[in-house]
Amino acid sequence: MGWEDIVAAAREDRGVLRYARPARRALRGVRLPVIRPLLGVVYGVTQLALIGCHFSAKVFYREPLLRYRCARVGKRLNLEGALPQIVGNGRIEIGDDVTIGAPCTWDLGFSVVPTAELIIGDRVSINYRNIISVAKSVRIGDDTLIAGEVAIFDNISHPIAPAKRLARAPITADEVAPVVIGRNVWIGVRSIIMRGLTIGDNSIVAAGSVVTKSVPPNTLVAGNPAVAIRPITET
Ligand SMILES: CC(C)(COP(=O)(O)OP(=O)(O)OC[C@H]1O[C@@H](n2cnc3c(N)ncnc32)[C@H](O)[C@@H]1OP(=O)(O)O)[C@@H](O)C(=O)NCCC(=O)NCCS
């Protein structure tokens, strides 16, 4: 009996294989009882092991490597998970009390200027799954909060001209413009910040916005393209 015969017999519920389908169905329903005290211990041990692994990875491996890679990393860095995936050799400075979520991708691998720079101020929080693409300069001011899945670009990423893009031509200096994010700015989840922009101190970029023009200080912007919704007068 070949494999095809076995498959055919199972499909047609012939011979012992007529028990295969009910057995598989019965197996899929098998569940262990939830013995709370026992599972409480197992859960606690698992959590402790995870915390221990995370702590060890952070202290002995991730943070030293990030400190090695960066020109400066301040005190009390809170690296929440894996190392940011850093492409290229641009200069990175990170201030004190900074939180960095995971995973993050920081691309400083363009060859437009000799040294691209990513400067992150004190007490900045950069949440999970960020993309920061730096061909020249991205500066993030003190106390700024950047939510999850925000993308920041100081460059056009790929040439507009189809032939150049097809040829995978690099971007040029005129397709690059620095991004300056002020102090105490809040950038909502899944927002995108395009090249050449300044976002003024204390401003808020609402969730899911695509910012294509500079934002004055103390202003709430939202939408795609982001427009000013109102001044922030709350103290
Ligand atoms: C920016 C934010 C705080 C504004 O909250 P708010 O002051 O309560 O704003 P309102 O609900 O009064 O909305 C004001 C106007 O902006 C619009 N608006 C608010 N958020 C918007 C958004 N993300 N996109 C488009 N328009 C938005 C509202 O529709 C409303 O328009 P209307 O006056 O025509 O009705 C909130 O919308 C937001 O985006 N929060 C970010 C959440 C987030 O990213 N969390 C991650 C954890 S850090």
The ligand as an SDF file (V2000), in Angstrom:
LIG
                    3D

 48 50  0  0  0  0  0  0  0  0999 V2000
   -4.2080   64.0260   19.8310 C   0  0  0  0  0  0  0  0  0  0  0  0
   -5.2750   63.4890   20.7540 C   0  0  0  0  0  0  0  0  0  0  0  0
   -4.7250   63.3840   22.1610 C   0  0  0  0  0  0  0  0  0  0  0  0
   -6.3970   64.5460   20.6640 C   0  0  0  0  0  0  0  0  0  0  0  0
   -7.3310   64.2970   21.6440 O   0  0  0  0  0  0  0  0  0  0  0  0
   -8.4820   65.4010   21.9800 P   0  0  0  0  0  0  0  0  0  0  0  0
   -7.9560   66.7050   22.4270 O   0  0  0  0  0  0  0  0  0  0  0  0
   -9.4050   64.6900   22.8590 O   0  0  0  0  0  0  0  0  0  0  0  0
   -9.0460   65.7240   20.5760 O   0  0  0  0  0  0  0  0  0  0  0  0
  -10.5450   65.6960   20.1540 P   0  0  0  0  0  0  0  0  0  0  0  0
  -11.0760   64.3190   20.3450 O   0  0  0  0  0  0  0  0  0  0  0  0
  -11.2510   66.8140   20.8690 O   0  0  0  0  0  0  0  0  0  0  0  0
  -10.4540   66.0280   18.6200 O   0  0  0  0  0  0  0  0  0  0  0  0
  -10.2830   67.3330   18.1430 C   0  0  0  0  0  0  0  0  0  0  0  0
  -10.4380   67.2490   16.6500 C   0  0  0  0  0  0  0  0  0  0  0  0
   -9.3010   66.5680   16.1190 O   0  0  0  0  0  0  0  0  0  0  0  0
   -9.6950   65.4400   15.3670 C   0  0  0  0  0  0  0  0  0  0  0  0
   -8.7450   64.3780   15.6450 N   0  0  0  0  0  0  0  0  0  0  0  0
   -8.3310   63.9340   16.8480 C   0  0  0  0  0  0  0  0  0  0  0  0
   -7.4430   62.9650   16.6980 N   0  0  0  0  0  0  0  0  0  0  0  0
   -7.2960   62.7780   15.3680 C   0  0  0  0  0  0  0  0  0  0  0  0
   -6.5270   61.8970   14.5960 C   0  0  0  0  0  0  0  0  0  0  0  0
   -5.6960   61.0230   15.1670 N   0  0  0  0  0  0  0  0  0  0  0  0
   -6.5930   61.9730   13.2630 N   0  0  0  0  0  0  0  0  0  0  0  0
   -7.4230   62.8650   12.6710 C   0  0  0  0  0  0  0  0  0  0  0  0
   -8.1930   63.7310   13.3610 N   0  0  0  0  0  0  0  0  0  0  0  0
   -8.1200   63.6740   14.6940 C   0  0  0  0  0  0  0  0  0  0  0  0
  -11.0890   65.0990   15.8930 C   0  0  0  0  0  0  0  0  0  0  0  0
  -11.8260   64.4180   14.9300 O   0  0  0  0  0  0  0  0  0  0  0  0
  -11.6460   66.4450   16.1990 C   0  0  0  0  0  0  0  0  0  0  0  0
  -12.1090   67.0100   15.0160 O   0  0  0  0  0  0  0  0  0  0  0  0
  -13.5120   67.8890   15.0380 P   0  0  0  0  0  0  0  0  0  0  0  0
  -13.2090   69.0660   15.9190 O   0  0  0  0  0  0  0  0  0  0  0  0
  -13.7130   68.2320   13.5880 O   0  0  0  0  0  0  0  0  0  0  0  0
  -14.5330   66.9870   15.6160 O   0  0  0  0  0  0  0  0  0  0  0  0
   -5.7680   62.0980   20.3290 C   0  0  0  0  0  0  0  0  0  0  0  0
   -6.6340   62.2100   19.2300 O   0  0  0  0  0  0  0  0  0  0  0  0
   -4.5890   61.2220   19.8880 C   0  0  0  0  0  0  0  0  0  0  0  0
   -4.2620   61.1350   18.7120 O   0  0  0  0  0  0  0  0  0  0  0  0
   -3.9320   60.5740   20.8590 N   0  0  0  0  0  0  0  0  0  0  0  0
   -2.7500   59.7840   20.5980 C   0  0  0  0  0  0  0  0  0  0  0  0
   -2.9290   58.3530   21.0820 C   0  0  0  0  0  0  0  0  0  0  0  0
   -1.6570   57.5900   20.9450 C   0  0  0  0  0  0  0  0  0  0  0  0
   -0.9660   57.6600   19.9630 O   0  0  0  0  0  0  0  0  0  0  0  0
   -1.3250   56.8560   21.9640 N   0  0  0  0  0  0  0  0  0  0  0  0
   -0.0980   56.0890   21.9860 C   0  0  0  0  0  0  0  0  0  0  0  0
    0.4730   56.0540   23.3540 C   0  0  0  0  0  0  0  0  0  0  0  0
    1.7920   57.2060   23.5630 S   0  0  0  0  0  0  0  0  0  0  0  0
  1  2  1  0
  2  3  1  0
  2  4  1  0
  2 36  1  0
  4  5  1  0
  5  6  1  0
  6  7  2  0
  6  8  1  0
  6  9  1  0
  9 10  1  0
 10 11  2  0
 10 12  1  0
 10 13  1  0
 13 14  1  0
 14 15  1  0
 15 16  1  0
 15 30  1  0
 16 17  1  0
 17 18  1  0
 17 28  1  0
 18 19  1  0
 18 27  1  0
 19 20  2  0
 20 21  1  0
 21 22  1  0
 21 27  2  0
 22 23  1  0
 22 24  2  0
 24 25  1  0
 25 26  2  0
 26 27  1  0
 28 29  1  0
 28 30  1  0
 30 31  1  0
 31 32  1  0
 32 33  2  0
 32 34  1  0
 32 35  1  0
 36 37  1  0
 36 38  1  0
 38 39  2  0
 38 40  1  0
 40 41  1  0
 41 42  1  0
 42 43  1  0
 43 44  2  0
 43 45  1  0
 45 46  1  0
 46 47  1  0
 47 48  1  0
M  END
$$$$
